[in-house]
């Protein structure tokens, strides 16, 4: 194999358990991933979802870096429109100084929560002066590139401490526009195939990345689940559904239930909305079958690394799946 395997985690809270238990499971999972040879372990950011203990991935990243030795740890991703690029740069420079060569900064632009959570996160933002996502990216890029001792007059704040190596930078998205933004800035691009597995969408986005000057081999996030038999894997995944919500202003997003969709529309003040039940594409089967599908995606799109997500409903079985996918030769994922 000529690609790596990595993991994305949301710290799901199972029915009847606490966030403490969910975060302990995340810690056990990253330690297992390190033993098995996975390359990266990324943490998602979600707000005001009672079933997910993942509102501050940068805080959890620091904790996990202290409890592992080799695996790269990062965010998938920090939702930049909520935050000051300067503060994000300071935070990740500090993480990269604590664990040199092991920190990834993944950036996204989705709200990551219901409208009231977004409003609370942006309570000090002036909507009339809200910068574009690209402007925020450029500002963040500039702070991360600040030299330790800039000569001459200081024209802007510097994001100390300066680590031995800056955090590796990734832009997460599922559109040609996101791919272009990553390529123009020399960032890695991660196509969010766990949200949109349409091969045509992957193709046009990766083409846009290459046209914009992106030289790094692309990453692809996928939903995948392996079990000892194909029958077991399919029986556990065949009923998984997501709700596609479309508001009257054209905004659309995926949610976990009709109830979440209705609450999102209420908080957004939508006069009308519609929902569509969709069956997401999950690579499910025996480990050999899943790896054959990964092989095919690698051959078709030149994917250098797969970031594997698992449906929340399968959280209790995730460690077994991750172990099966690593196989008997962990080096395949290293």
N, C-alpha and C positions, 0 to 999 in steps of 0.2 A: 504494500500500500504506500501511496505517496501523499496521504493527507493525514491530518491530526484530528483527534476527537476532544471536544471540550463540553462543559456542562453549563446550563443556565438554571438557576434555582430561584423560587419565589417564597420560600419558607411557608408553605401552606399549613394552616392550622386544621387538623382533622376534628371531626365532630366529637365533642366531649373532652378535648384536650386543651391545654393552655398554650399561649405563645411561647412560654419557656420550653415546653416539650418540642414545639416546632423548630425553635432555634437550636436546640440540642440535636435534633435530627439533621439540620443543615450542617452543623459542625461535624457530625459523624459522616455525613455524605462527602464533604470536602476531603476529609482525611482518607476515606476509602478511595476517592477519585485520585488522590495523590499516590496511594499504594498501587493502584491499577494502571497508572501511567497516563491519565488524562492530562492534557496540556494546560487548560485554563478552567477556572471555576468562576462564573459570573453571577452577580446578584441583581435581581430586578428591582424596580422602584414602583410601589403602588401606594395609594393614599385612600384612607377611609373605606377600605375593604376589610371587614371583620375576619374574613377567612385567610388573610395573608399578613404575615408579620414582617413586612418588607418596606417600610416607609423611608429608611435611611441606609441605602446600600453601602455608602462610604464608611459608616460607623461599623457595620457588620464586617466589612472588608478588613478593617484594622484588627478586629477580634480574630478573624480566620487566618490572617497572615501570621499572627502570633502563635497559632496552633497548628501550623504546617511549616514545611521546610523548603519545598522546591516548587510546588505548583504555582502558576501565576494566578492571581486573584484580582478581580475587578468588577466593574459595573456594566450591566446590560439593560438599561443604562441610566446614568444621571439625566434627569429631564430638565435640560438647560433653561428653557423659558421661565422656569420658576425661580431661578437663582442668579446671583451675581457671578459672572465669569471669573472675576478676581478671586472670590472666595473659593470657587471650585478649583482654580489653579493652586491656591495655597494648600487646600486640603490634600490634593493629589501629589503635590510636591512633598508634603510632609509624609504621606504614606510611602512614596517612593524613596524617601530618605530612611524610613524605618525598615523597609524591606527592599533594598536595591535590586533592580532587575526583575522584580516579580509583580509589578503593579500595572494594571490595565485601566485606562479611562475610556469607557464606552459612553457615548452621548446619544440621547434620543430627544424627540420633540413632542411626543404625545403627552396629554395631560396626566395620564396615569391615575385617574381617580374621577369621582363625580364632581359636578360643577361647583358645589359648595366647598369641596376640598381645594379645588383650583383657586377659588376666590380667596380662601384663607391663606394659601401659600403666597399669593400675590397681593396681599392686603396693602403693602407699601408701594406697589407699582403704580405708576401714572399711565393709564391707558392711552392718553394722548401722546405720550412719549415712548410708547412701547417699541423697542428696536426689533428688527426682523431677526429671524433665527440665524440667518447667515451673518448678520452683524455680531450677534452673540458668539457665534463660532469663531469669527475672526478675532474678537477681543480675547477669547479664551486662548486661542492659538498664540496670540502675542504675549500673553502673560506666561504661558508655559515655556516660551522661547527666550524669556528674559535672561541675559547673562548675569553671572554673579556680581560682577563689578563693572557696571556700564560706565564708560568714560564720558566726561563732559557733563553738562547740565542734565539733571534728571527730568525727563519729560512725562513720565508716568510712574505709577506705583510699581514696585517689583514684588513678585510672588515668591517670598522666601519661605522655607529653606530651599536651596538649590540642590537637588539630588544628584548622585553620581550619573544617573541616566534618567531622562524624563520619562514619565509614564507613557506606555505605548498607547496610541490614540486610535479610536474606532468610532465610526459613525454608523448608527443603526437606522435602517429604513427599508421601505418596500416600494420605492418609486425611482424612476430615472432622475428626478430632481435631487433626491437625497444622495444618489450615487454620484451625480455631478459635483455636488458640494464636497463630498469626500475626496473625489479625484483632484479637484482644483486645489485642495489644501494639503495634498500628500498624505491624507489619512487612510487607514484601512477602511474598507466598506463591508458591512455585514448585512446581507439581505435577510429580512425577517420572514423567512419561508414558513416558520411555525404559525404565522398569521395569514400568509398568502402563499400557498404552494404552487400557484399557476406557473408552469414552465415558461410561458411567454413573458410573464411579468419579470421573472428572474432574468431571462435573456436580454430584454430591452434595458433593464437596469444595469446589468454588468457591461453591456455595450456602452452605455452612457458613462460609466465609471472609466472605462478604457479611453474613450474619446476625450474625457476631461483631464487626462494625464495620469490617472491612477495606475501605478506600476506594481503595486503589491497584489499578490494572488488573493482573490476574494474569499470571504467567509460566508457560509450559509447556515442560518439557524433553521433547524427542523424539529418537528415533533416526532419522537420515535419511542417505541416500546418493544422490548424483546422478552420472550417467555420461552420455556423449554420446548413447547410445541406451538405450531402455527394456530391450531384450534384455540388454545388458551389465549394467545395474544389477540386474536380476532374477537373472541367472545368478550374480552375485557375492554376493547376499544370501540366496538361497533356501535355502541349506544352514545358515544361522546358527541355532544352537539354544542354549538355556540349560537348566540343570538346576534344577528346583524341589525343594529339600530340605525335608522335614518330619520333625522329630524327635519322639520319643515324648512329649515334654512339650508338644507343640503348636507349638513355634517353627518358623517356616519362612522360607526365604530363597533367593535365586537365586545359583547358582554356575556356573562356566564348564565344568565337566566332572564326570563320575561320580567320578573320582579325588579331586577337590576336595571333593565331597559326602561321600565316605567318610571322608576325613581330618577334615573338620569334625565329623562325627558321632563319630569316635573321640576327638578332643580334647574334645568336649563331654561325653563319658562317656555317650552315649545307649545304652540297652539295645537299642533298635530304631529304625529310621528307614525312610523310603521316599523314592523320587525319582520325578520326573515330567519327561519331556522336553517342553519347550515351545518353540514357534516365536514369538519376540517380534515385535511389530508394528514394522516398519521402513518409513518412507516412502521408497520406492525408485523411481527412474525417471529420466527426463530432468529437467533443472532446471525446465522448465516444468511437468511433471507434479507434481514435489515441491512447487513453489510453489502449484499449484492446491489441493493437499491442505492446505497451511498456510493458504491463503486460507479454505478451508472451516472449519477449526478456529477461525480468527480470527472468522469470521462467527457461528459457533455459540456460542462460549464467551466472546467478547470478549477474546481473548488479546492482550496488548499487546506481548509479546516471546516469541520461541521460543529456547530454549537447545538447540543442536544437538549431539547426541552421535553418534559413529560407532562401530559394532562394532569391537572390537580387531582382528579378522581382516582388516579393510580399512584398517589404519593406513597401509600403503604407498601407498594411493590416496586418502588423505584430503585432501591439499592440492588435488588436482584437483577433488574433489567440492566442497570449500569455495569454490574459485574459480568453478565453474560456478553454484553457488547464489547467489553474489553478483551474477552476471549482468553485463551491460554498464553497469549504472547502480548503482554502489556506494551511492548515496544511499538506495536502498530499504532498506538495512540500517543506516543511520546514525541 
